[in-house]
Amino acid sequence: MRPLITPLAIVIALTTGAAAQSVPEPPIQSPQDAACREQARAQIFSYPNPNNLSLYDLGSQIWHLCMASYHSRGPNPGRTDQRF
């Protein structure tokens, strides 16, 4: 009985880990989106979490902050407004 428990535990651990990573994500929309997703993945375990958010919600928060920094610059940050 003992030899059967170890392989069974390994199979359960592997399938649980694979299922956790198979959360579907929407397709990447822009280079900024891809960069922000990478940033969220890189910072997910080191980012402060005083509200005890789930990892998904914390990653979403990091992603939204990153995307907001891109959008705050506007479409043409170096352009001056020239009117007649």
C-alpha positions as MATLAB code, in Angstrom:
seq = 'MRPLITPLAIVIALTTGAAAQSVPEPPIQSPQDAACREQARAQIFSYPNPNNLSLYDLGSQIWHLCMASYHSRGPNPGRTDQRF';
ca = [
       0.000    0.000    0.000;
       2.848    2.391    0.825;
       4.517    2.251   -2.633;
       1.232    3.260   -4.301;
       0.733    6.413   -2.205;
       3.955    8.150   -3.299;
       3.336    7.971   -7.083;
      -0.289    8.928   -6.532;
       0.750   11.986   -4.515;
       3.202   12.991   -7.243;
       0.533   12.702   -9.938;
      -1.905   14.787   -7.892;
       0.732   17.453   -7.243;
       1.671   17.694  -10.917;
      -1.902   17.895  -12.183;
      -2.836   20.485   -9.566;
       0.102   22.680  -10.565;
      -0.705   22.343  -14.253;
      -4.359   23.200  -13.664;
      -3.417   26.325  -11.725;
      -1.345   27.633  -14.637;
      -3.973   26.939  -17.268;
      -6.068   29.997  -16.404;
      -7.012   31.473  -19.770;
      -5.819   35.005  -20.431;
      -7.213   37.322  -23.065;
      -4.975   37.783  -26.111;
      -2.236   40.397  -25.897;
      -3.476   43.657  -27.432;
      -0.317   45.786  -27.632;
       3.396   45.865  -26.788;
       2.517   47.827  -23.646;
       0.063   45.108  -22.631;
       2.764   42.463  -23.057;
       5.271   44.523  -21.055;
       2.774   45.089  -18.246;
       1.903   41.387  -18.091;
       5.592   40.545  -17.747;
       5.978   43.188  -15.050;
       2.999   41.811  -13.129;
       4.395   38.268  -13.344;
       7.802   39.457  -12.149;
       6.475   41.482   -9.197;
       3.578   39.311   -8.028;
       5.422   37.792   -5.045;
       7.407   40.890   -4.014;
       4.727   43.584   -4.395;
       3.224   44.896   -1.122;
      -0.213   43.456   -0.439;
      -1.706   45.217    2.629;
      -5.295   44.367    1.595;
      -4.575   40.611    1.382;
      -5.737   40.389   -2.230;
      -5.631   37.085   -4.061;
      -2.682   36.593   -6.407;
      -4.978   37.100   -9.397;
      -6.341   40.390   -8.023;
      -2.884   41.606   -7.013;
      -1.522   40.816  -10.478;
      -4.459   42.640  -12.004;
      -3.737   45.658   -9.814;
      -0.067   45.684  -10.870;
      -1.106   45.373  -14.524;
      -3.640   48.219  -14.271;
      -1.090   50.528  -12.615;
       1.428   49.738  -15.332;
      -1.094   50.334  -18.133;
      -2.178   53.613  -16.509;
       1.421   54.820  -16.632;
       1.458   54.209  -20.395;
      -1.872   55.923  -20.977;
      -1.075   58.966  -18.841;
       1.495   60.072  -21.409;
      -1.133   60.415  -24.101;
      -0.895   59.362  -27.728;
       1.804   61.921  -28.685;
       3.742   63.017  -25.591;
       6.287   65.168  -27.460;
       3.787   66.983  -29.648;
       2.951   70.607  -28.934;
      -0.501   71.853  -29.709;
      -0.430   74.213  -32.703;
      -3.596   76.083  -33.534;
      -4.239   78.923  -35.932;
];
